[in-house]
Amino acid sequence: MPDRSITGNEIILEPHDTIQSRTDTRGVINFANATMVRISGYSREELIGAPHSILRHPHMPRGVFYAMWQIISAGDEFFGFVNNRSKSGDNYWVFTRVAPRMDAAGEITAYSSVRVRPRRDAVAEWSRIYADILAVEQALPRDEQVAAGYQALLRFLKKRGFGNLTDCVMKYV
Ligand SMILES: Cc1cc2nc3c(=O)[nH]c(=O)nc-3n(C[C@H](O)[C@H](O)[C@H](O)COP(=O)(O)O)c2cc1C
C-alpha cells in the first residue's frame, strides 16, 4: 500500500546548509535555526515545543533511534545518517551529530544537534542498511520492533567487523 504521508521527492541539502536544533532531555525541540525551518517546511512556532520525532521518516528504523538515545543519554556523541521527512512529505538525508550538554556536575541538561549534507554514496548505502533493519521491525508487532531493530543493527555492525556504530558511520564521512 503506498504511504500517502511521503511524496518520494528528495530535498538535497546544499554544501553550506547547516541544520541546527536543541532539545530538552526528553527530545522536545526548544531551538531550531533558520535552515531547519526552511528545509523542514515547518514554522519555528510549529517546531518549538514539538517532539523531535515530528521529523521522523517512516523508512527510518526505530532501532536506530534507540541506539542514538543509548549513546547520548550515556553522555556520548552520536554520529549517523538520518532520513528526515519535511512537513510536505518530501524527505531529506542528513549527516547528524547529536551531543548532550552537561552542567558543571556532569548532569545532562539538554541535547544539541548539527546536520550537514551527506555524501551520496553514504545515502545509497545507509538506505539499504535501514531498509533491511526496517523489514525486520515491520515483520513484528509494534511492541517488539525497537528491540528487534536494535539487535538487527548490532548484528549488521558485527558482520561488518565494527565494534560500535560510530566507527561504522565514520567510514562514510
Ligand atoms: C537533539 C536531537 C535531535 C534529533 N533529531 C532527529 C531528527 O532529525 N529526526 C528524527 O527522526 N529524530 C530525531 N531525534 C530523535 C527523536 O527524538 C526520536 O527518538 C525519533 O524521531 C524516533 O521517534 P519515536 O521515539 O517516536 O519512535 C532527535 C533527538 C534529539 C535529542
The ligand as an SDF file (V2000), in Angstrom:
LIG
                    3D

 31 33  0  0  0  0  0  0  0  0999 V2000
   18.9000   16.7650   19.6420 C   0  0  0  0  0  0  0  0  0  0  0  0
   18.0730   15.6950   18.9850 C   0  0  0  0  0  0  0  0  0  0  0  0
   17.8780   15.7280   17.6110 C   0  0  0  0  0  0  0  0  0  0  0  0
   17.1050   14.7540   16.9710 C   0  0  0  0  0  0  0  0  0  0  0  0
   16.9370   14.8430   15.6250 N   0  0  0  0  0  0  0  0  0  0  0  0
   16.1150   13.9760   15.0000 C   0  0  0  0  0  0  0  0  0  0  0  0
   15.8460   14.1110   13.6140 C   0  0  0  0  0  0  0  0  0  0  0  0
   16.3740   14.9810   12.9230 O   0  0  0  0  0  0  0  0  0  0  0  0
   14.9820   13.2280   13.0440 N   0  0  0  0  0  0  0  0  0  0  0  0
   14.3730   12.2450   13.7580 C   0  0  0  0  0  0  0  0  0  0  0  0
   13.5790   11.4980   13.1750 O   0  0  0  0  0  0  0  0  0  0  0  0
   14.6150   12.0900   15.0840 N   0  0  0  0  0  0  0  0  0  0  0  0
   15.4660   12.9230   15.7040 C   0  0  0  0  0  0  0  0  0  0  0  0
   15.7170   12.7700   17.0440 N   0  0  0  0  0  0  0  0  0  0  0  0
   15.1780   11.5730   17.7200 C   0  0  0  0  0  0  0  0  0  0  0  0
   13.7610   11.7240   18.1840 C   0  0  0  0  0  0  0  0  0  0  0  0
   13.7900   12.2820   19.4960 O   0  0  0  0  0  0  0  0  0  0  0  0
   13.0110   10.3540   18.2510 C   0  0  0  0  0  0  0  0  0  0  0  0
   13.6800    9.4870   19.1280 O   0  0  0  0  0  0  0  0  0  0  0  0
   12.9110    9.6710   16.8770 C   0  0  0  0  0  0  0  0  0  0  0  0
   12.3750   10.5400   15.9150 O   0  0  0  0  0  0  0  0  0  0  0  0
   12.0810    8.3940   16.9210 C   0  0  0  0  0  0  0  0  0  0  0  0
   10.7750    8.6910   17.2510 O   0  0  0  0  0  0  0  0  0  0  0  0
    9.9780    7.7860   18.2660 P   0  0  0  0  0  0  0  0  0  0  0  0
   10.8120    7.7930   19.5200 O   0  0  0  0  0  0  0  0  0  0  0  0
    8.6570    8.4310   18.3890 O   0  0  0  0  0  0  0  0  0  0  0  0
    9.9230    6.4300   17.6120 O   0  0  0  0  0  0  0  0  0  0  0  0
   16.4980   13.7180   17.7140 C   0  0  0  0  0  0  0  0  0  0  0  0
   16.6860   13.6850   19.1100 C   0  0  0  0  0  0  0  0  0  0  0  0
   17.4760   14.6430   19.7340 C   0  0  0  0  0  0  0  0  0  0  0  0
   17.6820   14.5790   21.2320 C   0  0  0  0  0  0  0  0  0  0  0  0
  1  2  1  0
  2  3  1  0
  2 30  2  0
  3  4  2  0
  4  5  1  0
  4 28  1  0
  5  6  2  0
  6  7  1  0
  6 13  1  0
  7  8  2  0
  7  9  1  0
  9 10  1  0
 10 11  2  0
 10 12  1  0
 12 13  2  0
 13 14  1  0
 14 15  1  0
 14 28  1  0
 15 16  1  0
 16 17  1  0
 16 18  1  0
 18 19  1  0
 18 20  1  0
 20 21  1  0
 20 22  1  0
 22 23  1  0
 23 24  1  0
 24 25  2  0
 24 26  1  0
 24 27  1  0
 28 29  2  0
 29 30  1  0
 30 31  1  0
M  END
$$$$
